[in-house]
Amino acid sequence: MIEHSAELGFLSSMELAELANVSQPSVTRFAVALGFDGYLEMRKFLRSGLSTEEEPSDGEANRYQAAAIAEANNLAELAQALADTDLIDRVGEALAASRPLAVLGLRASADLATHFAYFAAKVHPDVRLLTPGGSLIDDQIEQCRAAGGDTLLAFMMPLYPRETMRAVELARHTGMRIVLVTDASFTDHDELADLLIKARVNSRLVFDSHAAASMLVSVLLDAMCNKMNGEAQKRLDAIDRSSKKRKVFAS
């Protein structure tokens, strides 16, 4: 713990257990022995002691620094939420099993969907990116369902486009399961999602920033790969050999 003090406040109990070569219950027992209710309380205490000598306070920071600090806090909040690994595992299993896998992102959410789909296509045999909007989106959803796809991964950041909600409702109507990634203030009153994952959006500047949501993209990709029974690694190895042969990258 001393050797890894800089990152300690952001490790899960499982990650710390692997780092220390002990069992996960041992980590919890250690935290309790120190007087904490459990590992999460100990981790919160450790975070509070991180050095902030070079980090400006909210009062001293300019508007850009304040926005970056707020985004860092959003990531810390996401780290706490990711303690629920059961939800992430269920999402990963749903994404891996759907053939094809539909990925929806309209307007401000298009970049998140495109980011996910680009990397997912390297390991998943059939990823279909849905970003154009309009009536074409209905055709694409129905085609995905007809081809056997049973899951729609939808990114919906504020201001929650009506066309995104209509597309999600159509997918539900066809029998698809909905995995929805949205911001922390979204309330799923209409129960659009079967699996709902939230990440806080930073609105301190003229346009929102989605650092926490971008982190979630990497988390979901990793969770999907973990549920592909080694198939993902085989595909990545094949792509790596091909790109080296074709000299795709400079290094």
C-alpha positions as CSV (number, residue, x, y, z in Angstrom):
1,M,0.0,0.0,0.0
2,I,2.9,2.4,0.8
3,E,4.6,1.6,-2.5
4,H,1.4,2.4,-4.5
5,S,0.1,5.2,-2.3
6,A,-0.6,7.6,-5.2
7,E,-3.1,5.2,-6.8
8,L,-4.4,3.5,-3.7
9,G,-7.5,5.6,-3.3
10,F,-8.7,4.6,-6.7
11,L,-8.3,0.8,-6.6
12,S,-11.1,-1.6,-6.0
13,S,-10.8,-4.1,-3.2
14,M,-10.2,-6.8,-5.8
15,E,-7.4,-4.8,-7.5
16,L,-5.7,-4.2,-4.2
17,A,-6.0,-7.9,-3.3
18,E,-4.3,-8.8,-6.6
19,L,-1.6,-6.2,-6.0
20,A,-0.9,-7.5,-2.5
21,N,-1.3,-11.2,-3.5
22,V,-4.0,-11.8,-0.9
23,S,-7.7,-12.6,-1.0
24,Q,-10.4,-10.0,-1.4
25,P,-11.9,-10.8,2.1
26,S,-8.4,-10.2,3.5
27,V,-8.6,-6.6,2.2
28,T,-12.0,-6.1,3.9
29,R,-10.8,-7.6,7.1
30,F,-7.7,-5.3,7.0
31,A,-9.9,-2.2,6.6
32,V,-12.1,-3.3,9.5
33,A,-9.1,-4.0,11.7
34,L,-8.0,-0.4,11.1
35,G,-11.4,0.8,12.4
36,F,-13.3,1.4,9.2
37,D,-16.7,0.0,8.4
38,G,-15.3,-1.6,5.3
39,Y,-13.0,-1.1,2.3
40,L,-15.0,1.7,0.7
41,E,-14.8,3.9,3.9
42,M,-11.0,3.2,4.0
43,R,-10.6,4.2,0.4
44,K,-12.6,7.4,0.9
45,F,-10.3,8.2,3.8
46,L,-7.2,7.5,1.7
47,R,-8.5,9.8,-1.1
48,S,-9.0,12.6,1.4
49,G,-5.3,12.5,2.2
50,L,-4.0,12.8,-1.3
51,S,-1.6,15.7,-1.9
52,T,-3.1,18.8,-3.4
53,E,-0.1,21.0,-3.2
54,E,0.0,21.6,-6.9
55,E,-3.8,21.7,-7.4
56,P,-5.4,25.1,-7.2
57,S,-8.4,25.5,-4.9
58,D,-11.8,26.5,-6.4
59,G,-11.2,30.0,-5.2
60,E,-7.8,30.3,-6.8
61,A,-8.5,28.5,-10.1
62,N,-9.5,30.2,-13.3
63,R,-12.6,28.9,-15.1
64,Y,-10.7,26.4,-17.2
65,Q,-8.9,24.9,-14.2
66,A,-12.2,24.8,-12.3
67,A,-13.8,22.9,-15.1
68,A,-10.9,20.4,-15.1
69,I,-11.1,20.0,-11.3
70,A,-14.9,19.4,-11.6
71,E,-14.2,16.7,-14.3
72,A,-11.7,15.0,-12.0
73,N,-14.4,14.9,-9.3
74,N,-16.8,13.4,-11.8
75,L,-14.3,10.6,-12.5
76,A,-13.8,10.0,-8.8
77,E,-17.6,9.7,-8.4
78,L,-17.6,7.2,-11.3
79,A,-14.9,5.2,-9.7
80,Q,-17.2,4.8,-6.6
81,A,-20.1,3.7,-8.8
82,L,-18.0,1.1,-10.6
83,A,-17.8,-0.8,-7.3
84,D,-21.0,-2.5,-8.6
85,T,-19.2,-4.9,-10.8
86,D,-22.3,-7.1,-11.1
87,L,-24.0,-4.5,-13.3
88,I,-20.9,-4.1,-15.5
89,D,-20.6,-7.8,-15.9
90,R,-24.2,-8.1,-17.0
91,V,-23.8,-5.3,-19.5
92,G,-20.6,-6.9,-20.8
93,E,-22.4,-10.3,-21.2
94,A,-25.3,-8.6,-23.1
95,L,-23.0,-6.8,-25.5
96,A,-20.9,-9.8,-26.2
97,A,-23.9,-12.1,-26.9
98,S,-25.7,-9.8,-29.3
99,R,-25.0,-10.7,-32.9
100,P,-25.3,-8.1,-34.4
101,L,-24.7,-5.5,-31.7
102,A,-26.5,-2.2,-32.4
103,V,-24.8,1.0,-31.0
104,L,-26.8,4.2,-31.0
105,G,-25.6,7.7,-30.5
106,L,-27.2,10.8,-31.9
107,R,-26.2,14.5,-31.9
108,A,-23.9,15.2,-28.9
109,S,-23.7,11.4,-28.1
110,A,-22.5,10.4,-31.6
111,D,-18.8,10.7,-30.6
112,L,-19.2,8.3,-27.7
113,A,-21.1,5.8,-29.9
114,T,-18.5,6.1,-32.6
115,H,-15.6,5.6,-30.1
116,F,-17.2,2.5,-28.7
117,A,-18.1,1.0,-32.1
118,Y,-14.6,1.6,-33.6
119,F,-12.9,-0.5,-30.9
120,A,-15.8,-3.0,-30.5
121,A,-15.5,-3.8,-34.2
122,K,-12.0,-5.1,-33.6
123,V,-13.2,-7.9,-31.4
124,H,-17.0,-8.3,-32.1
125,P,-17.9,-10.0,-35.4
126,D,-20.9,-7.6,-36.2
127,V,-21.2,-4.1,-34.8
128,R,-23.7,-1.7,-36.4
129,L,-23.2,2.0,-35.6
130,L,-26.4,4.0,-35.7
131,T,-25.7,7.7,-35.8
132,P,-27.5,9.4,-38.8
133,G,-30.9,10.0,-37.1
134,G,-34.1,10.5,-39.0
135,S,-36.3,7.8,-40.4
136,L,-33.3,5.8,-41.5
137,I,-32.6,4.9,-37.9
138,D,-35.9,3.0,-37.7
139,D,-34.8,0.9,-40.7
140,Q,-31.4,0.1,-39.2
141,I,-32.9,-1.0,-35.8
142,E,-35.4,-3.3,-37.5
143,Q,-32.7,-4.7,-39.7
144,C,-30.5,-5.4,-36.7
145,R,-33.4,-7.2,-35.0
146,A,-34.2,-9.2,-38.1
147,A,-30.6,-10.3,-38.3
148,G,-30.7,-11.7,-34.7
149,G,-29.5,-8.8,-32.6
150,D,-31.1,-8.7,-29.2
151,T,-29.3,-5.7,-27.6
152,L,-29.1,-2.0,-28.3
153,L,-26.3,0.0,-26.6
154,A,-27.6,3.6,-26.5
155,F,-25.6,6.7,-25.5
156,M,-27.8,9.6,-24.5
157,M,-26.2,12.7,-23.1
158,P,-28.1,15.9,-22.4
159,L,-30.3,17.4,-23.9
160,Y,-31.8,14.0,-24.4
161,P,-32.9,14.2,-28.1
162,R,-36.5,13.0,-28.7
163,E,-35.3,11.0,-31.7
164,T,-33.0,9.0,-29.4
165,M,-35.9,8.2,-27.1
166,R,-38.1,7.2,-30.1
167,A,-35.3,5.0,-31.4
168,V,-34.9,3.3,-28.0
169,E,-38.7,2.8,-27.7
170,L,-38.8,1.2,-31.2
171,A,-35.9,-1.1,-30.2
172,R,-37.8,-2.1,-27.1
173,H,-41.0,-2.7,-29.1
174,T,-39.1,-5.1,-31.4
175,G,-38.0,-7.1,-28.4
176,M,-34.4,-5.8,-28.0
177,R,-32.8,-5.3,-24.6
178,I,-31.7,-1.7,-23.9
179,V,-28.4,-0.8,-22.3
180,L,-28.5,3.0,-21.8
181,V,-25.5,5.1,-20.9
182,T,-26.6,8.6,-19.8
183,D,-25.7,11.3,-17.4
184,A,-26.1,11.2,-13.6
185,S,-29.2,13.5,-13.5
186,F,-31.3,11.4,-15.9
187,T,-34.3,9.9,-14.3
188,D,-35.6,6.9,-16.2
189,H,-39.3,7.6,-15.4
190,D,-40.5,5.8,-18.5
191,E,-38.2,2.8,-17.9
192,L,-36.5,3.1,-21.2
193,A,-33.5,1.0,-20.1
194,D,-33.1,-2.6,-19.0
195,L,-29.6,-1.9,-17.8
196,L,-28.9,1.8,-16.9
197,I,-25.4,3.2,-16.4
198,K,-24.8,6.8,-15.5
199,A,-21.8,9.2,-15.6
200,R,-21.9,12.8,-14.5
201,V,-21.5,15.5,-17.2
202,N,-19.5,18.7,-16.7
203,S,-21.4,21.8,-17.7
204,R,-19.0,24.5,-16.4
205,L,-17.9,25.7,-19.9
206,V,-19.9,26.8,-22.9
207,F,-20.4,23.2,-24.1
208,D,-20.6,20.1,-21.9
209,S,-17.6,17.8,-21.5
210,H,-18.0,14.0,-21.1
211,A,-14.8,12.7,-19.6
212,A,-16.6,10.3,-17.2
213,A,-18.8,9.0,-20.1
214,S,-15.7,8.5,-22.2
215,M,-14.1,6.5,-19.4
216,L,-17.3,4.3,-19.3
217,V,-16.7,3.5,-23.0
218,S,-13.4,1.9,-22.1
219,V,-15.0,0.1,-19.2
220,L,-17.8,-1.4,-21.3
221,L,-15.4,-2.5,-24.0
222,D,-13.3,-4.3,-21.4
223,A,-16.4,-5.9,-19.9
224,M,-17.6,-7.1,-23.3
225,C,-14.2,-8.6,-24.1
226,N,-14.1,-10.4,-20.8
227,K,-17.3,-12.2,-21.7
228,M,-16.1,-13.4,-25.1
229,N,-14.3,-16.5,-23.8
230,G,-11.0,-15.6,-25.4
231,E,-12.4,-14.8,-28.8
232,A,-11.6,-11.1,-28.3
233,Q,-7.9,-11.7,-27.7
234,K,-7.7,-14.0,-30.8
235,R,-9.3,-11.3,-33.0
236,L,-7.0,-8.6,-31.5
237,D,-3.9,-10.8,-32.2
238,A,-5.1,-11.4,-35.8
239,I,-5.6,-7.6,-36.3
240,D,-2.2,-6.8,-34.9
241,R,-0.5,-9.3,-37.2
242,S,-2.4,-7.9,-40.2
243,S,-1.7,-4.2,-39.4
244,K,2.1,-5.0,-38.9
245,K,2.1,-6.8,-42.3
246,R,0.4,-3.9,-44.0
247,K,2.5,-1.3,-42.1
248,V,-0.6,0.5,-41.0
249,F,1.0,2.4,-38.2
250,A,4.2,4.4,-38.0
251,S,5.3,2.8,-34.8
